[in-house]
Amino acid sequence: MIYAHAKSAARQARPAWPPLSDGDGAARAPRLWALLLAALLGAVLQAPTVRAERVKDLSALSGVRSNQLLGYGLVVGLTGTGDKSSQAPFTAQSLRSMLARYGVSIPPEVKIDPKNVAAVSVQAELPAFAKPGQRIDVTVSSLGNAKSLRGGSLLMTTLRGADGQVYAVAQGELVVGGLGVEGKDGSKITINVPSVGRIPNGASVERTVDSPFNDGDHLVLNLHQPDFTTAKRLEDAINNELGAGTAAAVDAASVKVRAPKAAHSRVSFVSFLENLQVEPGEGAAKIIVNSRTGTVVIGSHVRVTPAAITHG
């Protein structure tokens, strides 16, 4: 009885799992395996649920997309954090050209080293169906060796598309989330990226992009995630509502739909299509393991068959 009591007390005193130190990578492995096994067991016991989604969440109309715009400009008003002309001569050259357009002539022998100016690239995304006068956001990035764009203002910059045409004009004060500080002893502290900023609603649309929305007798729906099952279910859902032959799946990514020719009717037609409910195809079974963070992601269709696992 004394021996049994001592054995029971020892069992109670022994920890259920050995303590692990943060730096012990070898000791972390058993915990990861235990986490993986527990997650697999949960995936097996939990039955997958399938929910219908709207067509507008599963696909997009072919040809109806945004377009990228790009421009080159100057940011002024910096507090000594701009480009150095010795390392970024194009900044001084651009400043000379801009001043010349306004009748200000600088002799060639005069060296320009304005530390409050920075050469930048300006990017914007022109949404589909954007009309002249509407505003879009722009992103401004330093091209030279400017330390920070904080406090600067972008001078009027034309934004061009891939065809070389001007589609928007940008200008305004920058909003910079990053911060860079340099001490006299050479020490530096940088938070985020101070050489990139944004101008909310900083560009005005000047030209529209032609859209094929009203062209032809058909519309094409492109799935965000190509899948034969989803394409077939989308075809069936449209044909069940609008009649056989209205839609036809072209491949795993596209469904061709016969549409009315009148513009006002086509808008109503697309609105109806976007709100149809379709059950997407089931994704492939997948397990993702991040051994560094101990994170395990398991798809809903993972199945575990009898297996043996060894470690160590």
C-alpha positions in Angstrom: 0.0 0.0 0.0 2.8 2.4 0.8 4.5 1.6 -2.6 1.2 2.1 -4.5 0.6 5.4 -2.7 4.1 6.7 -3.6 3.7 5.6 -7.2 0.4 7.5 -7.4 2.0 10.6 -5.9 4.9 10.5 -8.3 2.5 10.2 -11.3 0.6 13.3 -10.1 3.8 15.3 -9.6 5.1 14.5 -13.1 4.0 17.2 -15.6 1.7 16.1 -18.4 4.0 17.7 -21.0 7.7 18.7 -20.6 8.3 22.4 -20.4 9.7 23.9 -23.5 12.1 26.8 -23.8 11.6 29.3 -26.5 15.0 28.7 -28.1 14.8 24.9 -28.1 13.9 24.0 -31.7 14.1 20.3 -31.1 11.7 20.4 -28.2 9.2 22.5 -30.3 8.8 19.6 -32.8 6.6 17.3 -30.6 4.3 20.2 -29.9 4.0 20.9 -33.6 3.2 17.2 -34.3 0.6 17.3 -31.6 -1.0 20.4 -33.0 -1.0 18.9 -36.5 -2.7 15.6 -35.3 -5.3 17.6 -33.3 -6.1 19.7 -36.4 -6.4 16.7 -38.6 -8.7 15.0 -36.1 -10.9 18.2 -36.1 -11.0 18.2 -39.9 -12.1 14.6 -40.0 -14.9 15.0 -37.5 -16.2 18.3 -39.0 -18.3 17.8 -42.1 -17.7 20.3 -44.8 -20.4 22.9 -45.5 -21.1 24.3 -48.9 -22.7 27.7 -49.3 -24.0 29.3 -52.5 -22.3 32.5 -53.6 -23.3 35.3 -55.8 -22.1 35.3 -59.4 -20.5 38.7 -58.9 -18.3 37.2 -56.1 -17.2 34.3 -58.2 -16.5 36.0 -61.6 -16.0 39.2 -63.5 -17.0 40.4 -66.9 -14.4 40.0 -69.6 -13.0 43.3 -70.8 -14.4 45.3 -67.8 -11.3 46.0 -65.8 -9.2 48.7 -64.4 -6.1 50.2 -66.2 -2.8 51.2 -64.8 -1.5 54.8 -65.2 2.0 56.1 -64.8 3.6 59.5 -64.7 6.8 61.3 -63.9 6.8 64.4 -61.7 8.5 66.5 -59.0 7.7 66.8 -55.4 8.6 70.2 -53.8 8.5 71.7 -50.3 10.7 69.0 -48.7 12.7 70.1 -45.6 16.2 69.2 -46.9 15.3 65.5 -47.5 15.1 65.7 -51.3 17.5 64.5 -54.1 21.1 65.4 -54.3 21.9 66.5 -57.8 25.3 64.9 -57.7 23.7 61.5 -57.4 20.4 62.2 -59.2 21.2 64.7 -62.0 17.8 64.1 -63.6 16.1 65.9 -60.8 18.0 69.2 -61.6 17.4 68.6 -65.3 13.6 68.2 -64.7 13.5 71.3 -62.6 15.3 73.4 -65.3 12.8 72.2 -67.9 9.8 73.0 -65.7 11.1 76.5 -64.9 11.8 77.1 -68.6 8.2 76.4 -69.5 7.2 79.2 -67.2 9.7 81.6 -68.6 12.4 81.2 -66.0 15.8 80.7 -67.6 18.8 79.4 -65.6 22.3 79.6 -67.2 23.9 76.3 -67.9 26.9 77.1 -65.8 24.7 77.6 -62.7 24.6 74.4 -60.6 21.3 73.5 -59.1 21.2 71.4 -56.0 17.7 71.9 -54.5 17.5 69.6 -51.5 13.8 70.4 -51.2 12.9 68.8 -54.5 12.6 65.1 -55.4 11.9 63.3 -58.7 9.1 60.8 -58.3 7.1 58.3 -60.2 3.3 58.6 -59.9 1.0 55.6 -60.2 -2.7 55.3 -60.3 -5.4 52.7 -61.1 -8.1 53.9 -63.4 -11.4 52.0 -62.6 -13.6 50.7 -65.3 -16.2 53.1 -66.5 -14.4 56.1 -64.8 -15.7 59.4 -66.2 -14.0 62.7 -66.7 -14.0 64.8 -63.6 -14.0 61.9 -61.2 -11.2 61.6 -58.7 -8.8 58.7 -58.1 -6.1 58.0 -55.6 -2.4 58.1 -56.6 0.8 56.6 -55.1 4.0 58.7 -55.3 7.4 57.0 -55.1 10.9 58.5 -55.0 13.1 57.8 -58.0 16.3 59.4 -56.7 18.0 59.4 -53.3 15.5 61.4 -51.4 15.4 60.5 -47.7 11.8 61.3 -47.2 8.8 62.8 -49.0 7.1 63.9 -45.8 5.7 67.4 -46.1 6.0 67.6 -49.9 3.6 68.5 -52.6 3.4 66.9 -56.0 3.4 69.4 -58.9 0.9 68.9 -61.7 1.8 65.6 -63.4 0.1 63.9 -66.4 -0.7 60.2 -66.0 -0.5 58.1 -69.1 -1.8 54.7 -70.0 0.0 51.9 -71.9 -1.1 53.5 -75.2 0.7 56.8 -74.3 -2.5 58.8 -74.0 -3.1 61.1 -71.0 -6.0 59.8 -68.9 -5.6 61.7 -65.7 -3.7 64.7 -64.1 -2.4 64.4 -60.5 -1.4 67.1 -58.0 -1.6 67.7 -54.3 0.0 67.3 -50.9 1.4 63.9 -50.0 0.4 61.7 -47.0 3.4 59.8 -45.9 3.1 57.0 -43.3 6.8 56.4 -43.0 9.3 58.3 -40.9 13.1 58.6 -41.1 15.3 60.3 -38.6 19.1 60.7 -38.7 21.3 61.8 -35.8 24.5 63.9 -35.9 26.5 60.8 -34.9 25.3 59.0 -38.0 22.7 56.9 -36.3 19.4 56.4 -38.3 15.9 55.3 -37.3 13.5 54.4 -40.1 9.8 53.5 -39.6 8.0 52.0 -42.6 9.0 53.6 -45.9 9.2 57.5 -45.9 10.1 57.6 -49.6 6.6 56.5 -50.7 3.4 58.5 -50.1 -0.2 58.7 -51.3 -2.6 61.5 -52.4 -6.2 60.5 -51.7 -8.3 61.6 -54.6 -5.2 63.3 -56.0 -5.8 62.8 -59.7 -8.7 64.0 -61.9 -9.8 61.7 -64.7 -9.5 63.5 -68.1 -10.3 60.7 -70.5 -12.5 57.5 -70.5 -11.4 54.1 -71.6 -13.4 52.4 -74.3 -15.1 49.3 -72.9 -16.4 46.4 -75.0 -19.4 46.1 -72.6 -22.0 47.0 -75.3 -20.2 45.3 -78.2 -21.3 41.9 -79.6 -24.2 39.6 -78.9 -22.5 37.8 -75.9 -20.9 38.6 -72.6 -18.2 36.4 -71.1 -17.9 35.7 -67.3 -14.4 34.9 -66.2 -14.1 33.0 -62.9 -11.7 34.3 -60.3 -10.6 30.7 -59.6 -10.9 28.5 -62.7 -12.7 25.3 -61.9 -14.6 23.0 -64.3 -17.3 22.2 -61.7 -17.9 25.9 -60.9 -18.1 26.7 -64.6 -20.7 24.0 -65.2 -22.8 25.0 -62.2 -22.7 28.6 -63.4 -23.9 27.5 -66.8 -26.7 25.5 -65.3 -27.8 28.3 -63.0 -28.1 30.8 -65.8 -29.9 28.3 -68.1 -32.3 27.4 -65.4 -33.3 31.0 -64.9 -33.2 32.3 -68.5 -33.7 29.2 -70.7 -31.6 26.5 -72.2 -28.8 27.7 -74.5 -28.5 31.1 -72.9 -25.1 30.2 -71.3 -22.3 27.8 -72.3 -19.2 27.0 -70.4 -16.2 27.6 -72.7 -13.6 26.2 -70.4 -12.7 26.0 -66.7 -12.4 29.8 -66.5 -15.1 31.2 -68.8 -18.8 31.1 -69.4 -20.3 32.7 -72.5 -23.7 34.2 -72.1 -26.1 35.5 -74.8 -27.1 39.1 -73.9 -29.5 41.7 -75.2 -28.1 44.3 -77.5 -29.7 47.4 -76.1 -27.5 49.2 -73.6 -30.2 49.8 -70.9 -31.4 46.2 -71.2 -27.8 44.9 -70.9 -27.3 46.8 -67.7 -30.4 45.2 -66.1 -29.4 41.8 -67.5 -25.9 41.9 -65.9 -27.4 43.1 -62.7 -29.7 40.0 -62.7 -26.7 37.7 -63.5 -24.6 39.1 -60.7 -27.1 38.2 -58.1 -27.7 34.6 -59.1 -26.6 32.1 -56.4 -24.1 29.4 -57.4 -22.4 26.8 -55.3 -18.7 26.9 -56.2 -16.9 23.6 -56.9 -15.1 22.0 -54.0 -11.5 22.9 -53.8 -8.6 20.3 -53.7 -7.7 18.8 -50.3 -4.8 20.8 -48.9 -2.7 21.0 -45.7 -0.3 23.9 -45.1 2.1 23.7 -42.2 4.3 26.6 -41.0 6.9 25.0 -38.7 8.3 28.4 -37.7 5.0 29.8 -36.2 3.4 26.4 -35.4 0.4 27.3 -37.7 -1.5 24.5 -39.4 -4.2 25.3 -42.1 -6.3 22.4 -43.2 -8.9 22.4 -46.0 -12.4 21.2 -45.3 -12.0 18.2 -47.7 -9.0 16.7 -46.1 -9.5 13.0 -45.2 -7.1 11.0 -43.0 -6.5 7.3 -43.9 -4.8 4.8 -41.6 -1.1 5.8 -41.3 1.9 5.5 -39.1 3.9 8.5 -37.9 7.4 8.3 -36.4 9.5 11.1 -35.0 13.1 11.4 -33.7 
